[in-house]
């Protein structure tokens, strides 16, 4: 055998090994993508590998209102390119780049918004559910929700939307032996629908409890669907709570409890033992419920939450009394483009809350360190994070929504 022949056989063997390896990896991906035993962290690894960079065009296939008042609308979205969608972790969200038309024919205003996925992962389409945000009754002079009203009023079936890949740290775990307790307030039901439907399909024996708090039956989203799921799955326990029942709302039929979702209700209705809690709702609800759960004795690692609304929620560790990372002394925060210097006094949960409280306009989206909308250049100083953000920042930049000052700062904002 000549040296040339030997080299040929070696190269052929290496090529065969490479081909077998690629084929095996593809087979494992197909099996995991369709297997009913795919765990969240496995789906997350697959989804991360297949996630697209930047923005991708999606077409609105279907619009559907989920409540009788027609304030909550679901949008089913399919990729224009027709390529399979990466699986996501049930509970994550999509980030949208929206162009909002301005009055009097002005240039469109680009804004970024994040909306939770409201269904279990599927390879051909995603679904989000968006609640229309009106002006506050006490302040009719304030503008309504710009993005939500744009989606409700202007986005039709067949329209295109630009979307970033799924992201977010709020998702269901894979431990089917630990009962899951989903607590939703208002539109906080959307990630719970994703988690719930995923669990029922992938972990049919897992004990699940849903506590869904809202004012009355008019804003009761997914009502028929939730009742059907509860009837079909004995391990799923549905608890709907109305705080202001309407005259036609029947206790025991439309809702199981009157009042609010609080620890007193949980202690009365949950069996003894360990539970994993998943909570999403308006900040006032979260600010009361999470400390109450900790006081009840629930371990911090068993409390998972996502806040929405105009204010962020401090991490569970901070609520449990652990020391935070924010500096104790007051420091100057200079906003170079706004030509303002303000004193950070530690009363805000993040630099984004601080800028908004002082009327400095900055872009924001997820408010959880995932979408990158609030990424801002640091001219000087340092920014700290309680948890490493999902979004990969360029050097010399920071995320205002999850950052706090580590020193005096000069920001390009």
C-alpha positions in Angstrom: 0.0 0.0 0.0 1.4 3.3 -1.0 1.5 6.4 1.2 -1.1 8.0 -1.1 -3.5 5.1 -0.7 -3.1 5.2 3.0 -3.9 8.9 3.1 -6.9 8.2 0.9 -8.3 5.5 3.3 -7.7 7.8 6.4 -9.5 10.7 4.8 -12.4 8.4 3.7 -12.7 7.1 7.3 -12.8 10.6 8.8 -15.4 11.6 6.3 -17.5 8.6 7.1 -17.3 9.4 10.8 -18.3 13.0 10.2 -21.3 12.0 8.1 -22.4 9.5 10.7 -22.0 12.2 13.4 -24.1 14.8 11.5 -26.8 12.2 10.7 -27.0 11.1 14.4 -27.2 14.7 15.6 -30.0 15.4 13.1 -31.9 12.2 14.2 -31.6 13.2 17.8 -32.9 16.7 17.0 -35.9 15.3 15.2 -36.6 12.9 18.0 -36.3 15.6 20.7 -38.4 18.1 18.7 -41.3 15.7 18.5 -40.9 13.5 21.5 -43.5 13.9 24.3 -40.7 13.5 26.9 -38.6 16.5 25.7 -37.7 18.5 28.8 -37.6 22.3 28.9 -33.8 22.5 29.1 -33.5 20.2 26.1 -36.0 22.3 24.1 -34.2 25.4 25.2 -30.9 24.1 23.9 -32.4 23.1 20.6 -34.3 26.5 20.3 -31.1 28.4 21.1 -29.2 26.6 18.4 -32.0 27.3 15.8 -32.9 30.8 16.9 -32.5 33.4 14.2 -30.4 36.5 14.6 -32.0 39.9 14.4 -35.5 40.3 13.1 -37.6 37.8 11.1 -40.8 38.5 9.1 -43.9 36.8 10.3 -47.4 36.9 8.8 -50.5 37.2 10.9 -52.5 34.0 10.1 -55.4 34.6 12.5 -56.8 37.0 15.0 -59.1 35.9 17.8 -60.6 37.7 20.8 -60.3 35.7 24.0 -62.8 37.5 26.3 -66.3 38.8 25.9 -65.3 42.4 26.2 -62.9 41.9 23.3 -60.0 43.5 25.2 -57.6 40.5 24.8 -56.7 39.4 21.3 -54.6 36.5 20.2 -52.4 36.7 17.1 -51.3 33.5 15.4 -48.0 34.1 13.5 -46.2 32.0 10.9 -42.7 32.7 9.4 -42.8 34.1 5.9 -39.8 32.0 4.9 -41.6 28.8 5.8 -38.7 27.4 7.7 -39.4 25.4 10.9 -39.6 27.4 14.1 -37.3 26.6 17.0 -39.0 25.3 20.1 -39.1 27.7 23.0 -39.3 27.2 26.8 -43.0 27.4 27.8 -43.4 30.9 29.4 -41.0 32.8 27.2 -41.9 35.8 25.1 -41.3 37.3 21.6 -39.9 40.8 20.9 -41.5 42.9 18.2 -40.2 45.9 16.3 -43.3 47.9 15.5 -43.7 51.0 13.3 -46.4 53.1 14.8 -48.0 55.6 12.4 -48.1 59.2 13.7 -51.0 61.6 13.3 -51.1 64.2 10.5 -49.0 62.0 8.3 -45.8 62.2 10.2 -43.0 59.7 10.1 -43.7 56.3 11.8 -42.4 55.9 15.3 -40.4 52.7 15.9 -41.0 51.1 19.2 -40.1 47.7 20.7 -42.5 45.6 22.8 -42.4 42.1 24.2 -45.4 39.8 24.4 -45.6 36.4 26.1 -46.2 33.3 24.0 -49.6 32.0 25.0 -49.5 28.4 23.6 -47.3 25.4 23.8 -44.4 25.2 21.3 -45.2 24.0 17.8 -43.0 23.9 14.7 -45.1 26.0 12.3 -46.6 28.9 14.2 -46.4 31.0 17.4 -49.3 32.7 19.3 -49.3 35.8 21.4 -52.2 37.4 23.3 -52.3 41.1 23.7 -54.5 43.2 26.0 -55.7 46.6 24.9 -54.3 49.2 27.3 -56.8 52.1 27.7 -56.0 55.4 29.4 -56.3 55.2 33.2 -59.9 56.1 34.3 -58.4 58.6 36.8 -56.2 60.1 34.1 -58.1 60.2 30.8 -55.6 62.8 29.6 -52.9 60.2 29.5 -52.4 58.4 26.2 -53.5 54.7 25.9 -51.1 51.9 25.3 -49.4 52.7 22.0 -48.4 49.2 20.9 -51.4 47.3 22.2 -53.8 49.7 20.5 -51.8 49.5 17.3 -52.0 45.7 17.3 -55.7 45.8 18.1 -56.8 48.5 15.7 -54.4 48.3 12.7 -52.8 44.9 12.5 -55.0 42.6 10.3 -54.8 39.0 9.1 -52.2 38.8 6.4 -50.1 41.7 7.7 -46.4 41.3 8.4 -44.7 41.8 11.8 -40.9 41.8 12.5 -40.0 39.5 15.4 -37.0 38.5 17.4 -36.5 34.9 18.5 -38.1 33.7 21.8 -36.3 34.6 25.0 -36.8 35.1 28.7 -35.9 33.5 32.0 -39.5 32.8 33.1 -40.4 29.3 32.1 -41.6 26.0 33.4 -39.2 23.5 34.9 -38.9 19.8 33.9 -39.5 18.2 37.3 -42.8 16.5 36.9 -42.7 15.2 40.5 -43.2 18.7 41.9 -46.7 20.0 41.6 -46.8 23.4 39.8 -48.9 26.3 41.0 -49.7 28.9 38.3 -50.9 32.3 39.6 -52.0 34.8 37.1 -53.4 38.3 37.4 -55.2 39.8 34.4 -53.2 39.4 31.2 -50.6 37.5 33.2 -52.6 34.5 32.1 -50.7 34.4 28.8 -47.5 32.7 29.8 -49.5 30.5 32.1 -51.5 29.2 29.1 -48.1 28.3 27.5 -46.9 26.5 30.6 -50.2 24.8 31.3 -50.7 23.4 27.8 -47.1 22.3 27.6 -47.4 20.4 30.9 -50.7 18.8 30.0 -49.2 17.5 26.8 -45.7 16.6 28.0 -46.2 15.8 31.7 -49.8 14.5 31.8 -49.4 13.0 35.3 -48.1 16.2 36.9 -50.4 17.9 39.4 -51.2 21.4 38.3 -53.1 24.3 40.0 -54.1 27.5 38.3 -55.2 30.5 40.3 -56.5 33.1 37.9 -57.4 36.5 39.4 -59.5 39.1 37.5 -62.3 41.5 38.1 -65.3 39.9 36.5 -66.4 37.6 33.7 -66.2 40.1 31.0 -62.4 40.0 31.0 -62.2 36.3 31.6 -59.8 35.1 28.8 -59.7 31.5 27.6 -62.7 30.7 29.7 -64.1 27.8 27.6 -60.6 26.4 27.0 -59.6 26.4 30.6 -62.9 24.8 31.7 -62.5 22.1 29.0 -58.9 21.3 30.1 -60.0 21.0 33.7 -62.7 18.6 32.7 -60.4 16.5 30.6 -57.4 16.3 33.1 -58.2 15.3 36.7 -54.7 16.4 37.8 -55.4 20.0 36.7 -57.2 22.0 39.4 -58.8 25.3 38.2 -59.4 28.2 40.6 -60.8 31.4 39.1 -61.1 34.4 41.4 -63.3 37.5 40.7 -62.7 40.6 42.7 -65.7 42.5 41.3 -68.2 40.0 40.0 -70.8 41.3 37.6 -74.5 40.6 38.2 -74.5 37.7 35.8 -71.3 36.1 37.2 -72.3 32.9 39.0 -70.1 31.7 41.9 -69.3 28.0 41.5 -69.9 28.1 37.8 -68.1 31.1 36.3 -65.6 31.5 39.1 -64.7 29.4 42.2 -63.8 32.2 44.6 -64.6 35.9 45.2 -62.0 38.3 46.3 -58.3 38.1 45.5 -55.6 35.5 45.0 -53.7 35.7 48.3 -51.8 33.4 50.6 -54.9 32.9 52.7 -56.6 31.3 49.7 -53.6 29.3 48.8 -53.3 27.9 52.3 -57.0 26.9 52.3 -57.0 25.2 48.9 -53.5 23.8 48.3 -52.6 20.4 49.8 -49.6 20.1 52.1 -46.2 19.6 50.6 -43.7 21.2 48.3 -45.0 23.2 45.2 -43.3 25.2 42.5 -44.9 28.6 42.1 -45.1 30.5 38.8 -46.5 34.0 39.2 -47.3 36.7 36.6 -49.4 39.8 37.2 -49.4 43.5 37.8 -46.7 44.9 40.1 -49.1 45.6 43.0 -50.2 42.0 43.1 -46.6 40.7 42.9 -45.4 43.1 45.5 -47.9 41.7 48.0 -47.9 38.0 47.1 -44.2 37.2 46.8 -43.2 38.5 50.2 -46.3 36.7 51.7 -45.2 33.4 50.1 -41.7 33.8 51.6 -43.2 34.6 55.0 -45.3 31.4 54.6 -42.1 29.5 54.3 -41.9 28.8 50.6 -38.3 28.5 49.5 -37.0 31.3 47.2 -35.9 28.7 44.6 -39.5 27.5 44.3 -40.9 31.0 43.5 -40.6 32.0 39.8 -42.1 35.2 38.6 -42.5 37.8 35.9 -43.8 41.2 36.5 -45.5 43.5 33.9 -46.6 47.0 33.9 -44.8 50.3 34.5 -42.5 49.1 37.3 -40.1 46.2 37.6 -40.1 43.9 40.5 -37.1 43.3 42.7 -35.6 39.7 42.6 -37.0 37.2 45.0 -33.7 37.1 46.8 -34.0 40.7 47.7 -37.5 40.3 48.9 -36.3 37.5 51.2 -33.9 39.8 53.0 -30.6 39.0 51.2 -28.3 41.9 50.6 -28.6 43.5 47.3 -25.8 44.8 45.1 -26.8 48.4 44.7 -24.3 50.8 46.2 -25.5 52.3 49.5 -24.2 55.9 49.0 -25.8 58.5 46.7 -24.0 59.0 43.4 -24.5 61.3 40.4 -25.9 59.8 37.2 -25.2 62.1 34.2 -27.3 61.7 31.1 -25.1 63.3 28.4 -27.6 63.7 25.5 -30.4 64.8 27.9 -28.0 67.2 29.5 -29.2 66.3 33.0 -27.4 65.1 36.1 -29.4 63.4 38.8 -28.7 61.8 42.1 -29.2 58.0 42.5 -30.6 57.5 46.0 -31.4 53.8 45.8 -35.2 54.0 45.8 -35.5 52.6 42.3 -35.1 48.9 41.4 -33.2 49.7 38.2 -31.7 52.4 36.1 -34.7 52.2 33.8 -37.1 52.9 36.6 -34.8 55.8 37.7 -34.8 57.4 34.2 -38.6 57.0 33.8 -39.3 58.5 37.2 -37.3 61.5 36.2 -38.9 61.9 32.8 -35.9 60.9 30.6 -37.1 59.2 27.4 -35.4 55.8 26.8 -36.6 52.9 24.7 -37.6 49.7 26.6 -39.2 46.4 25.9 -39.1 43.3 28.1 -37.8 45.0 31.3 -36.1 41.7 32.1 -32.7 41.9 30.4 -33.6 39.8 27.4 -34.6 42.0 24.4 -31.8 44.6 24.4 -34.1 47.5 23.7 -32.8 49.6 26.6 -29.1 49.0 25.8 -27.2 52.2 26.4 -23.6 53.3 26.0 -21.6 53.9 29.2 -19.3 56.9 28.9 -17.8 56.4 32.3 -18.5 54.4 35.4 -19.8 50.9 36.1 -23.2 49.1 36.1 -24.0 46.0 38.2 -26.5 43.2 37.7 -28.2 41.0 40.2 -28.5 38.3 37.6 -26.6 38.1 34.3 -28.9 39.4 31.5 -29.9 37.1 28.7 -29.0 39.8 26.1 -25.4 39.9 25.0 -24.2 43.4 25.3 -21.5 45.0 23.3 -18.4 46.2 25.3 -19.0 49.5 27.0 -22.7 49.2 27.0 -25.3 48.4 29.7 -29.0 47.3 30.1 -30.9 49.9 32.0 -33.9 47.6 32.8 -31.9 45.2 35.1 -28.8 47.4 35.9 -28.0 49.5 39.0 -25.0 51.8 39.4 -21.8 50.4 40.7 -20.3 53.9 40.8 -21.0 57.4 39.6 -22.1 57.1 35.9 -22.2 59.1 32.7 -24.6 57.5 30.2 -25.2 58.3 26.6 -28.9 58.9 27.0 
